[in-house]
Amino acid sequence: MTPNDRRYTKEHEWIIVDGNKARLGITAHAQEALGDIVYVELPAVGDEVAAGASFAVVESVKAVSNVYTPAGGKVLSVNTALENEPELLNQAPYEHFLAELEVTALDEGALLTAEEYDALVASEG
């Protein structure tokens, strides 16, 4: 079930915005499509990222995929546990964020609710 406490992108990322901070991650659909995740490349704390730009890389046994952010801003923290245990994303993609940003730009119009995201995934069949 897709959590209702966050918004989603058409590229299968999730974001939880709280004031001027946001946590970013990948959806269960993205994780399932990738298969077993074996490596995660996270941004550096202090990096500036632009909305719509790639900010992380997830490597699986099937593919290497860029992860895009719907928010622009400064990286405040990253989930360092993923560096040694990237498989945490396979086990619980909604519980393990990739990075936390101080948000300076956000395209809320491009974000989907859980219901809209589920409809998108269903249409991709």
Secondary structure in CASP SS format (residue, H / E / C, confidence):
PFRMAT SS
TARGET T0000
AUTHOR 0000-0000-0000
METHOD secondary structure of the structure
MODEL  1
M C 1.00
T C 1.00
P C 1.00
N C 1.00
D C 1.00
R C 1.00
R E 1.00
Y E 1.00
T C 1.00
K C 1.00
E C 1.00
H C 1.00
E E 1.00
W E 1.00
I E 1.00
I E 1.00
V E 1.00
D E 1.00
G C 1.00
N C 1.00
K E 1.00
A E 1.00
R E 1.00
L E 1.00
G E 1.00
I E 1.00
T C 1.00
A H 1.00
H H 1.00
A H 1.00
Q H 1.00
E H 1.00
A H 1.00
L H 1.00
G C 1.00
D C 1.00
I E 1.00
V E 1.00
Y E 1.00
V E 1.00
E E 1.00
L C 1.00
P C 1.00
A C 1.00
V C 1.00
G C 1.00
D C 1.00
E E 1.00
V E 1.00
A C 1.00
A C 1.00
G C 1.00
A C 1.00
S E 1.00
F E 1.00
A E 1.00
V E 1.00
V E 1.00
E E 1.00
S E 1.00
V C 1.00
K C 1.00
A C 1.00
V E 1.00
S E 1.00
N E 1.00
V E 1.00
Y E 1.00
T C 1.00
P C 1.00
A E 1.00
G E 1.00
G E 1.00
K E 1.00
V E 1.00
L E 1.00
S E 1.00
V E 1.00
N C 1.00
T C 1.00
A H 1.00
L H 1.00
E H 1.00
N H 1.00
E C 1.00
P C 1.00
E C 1.00
L H 1.00
L H 1.00
N H 1.00
Q H 1.00
A C 1.00
P C 1.00
Y C 1.00
E C 1.00
H C 1.00
F C 1.00
L C 1.00
A E 1.00
E E 1.00
L E 1.00
E E 1.00
V E 1.00
T E 1.00
A E 1.00
L E 1.00
D C 1.00
E H 1.00
G H 1.00
A H 1.00
L C 1.00
L E 1.00
T C 1.00
A H 1.00
E H 1.00
E H 1.00
Y H 1.00
D H 1.00
A H 1.00
L H 1.00
V H 1.00
A H 1.00
S H 1.00
E H 1.00
G C 1.00
END
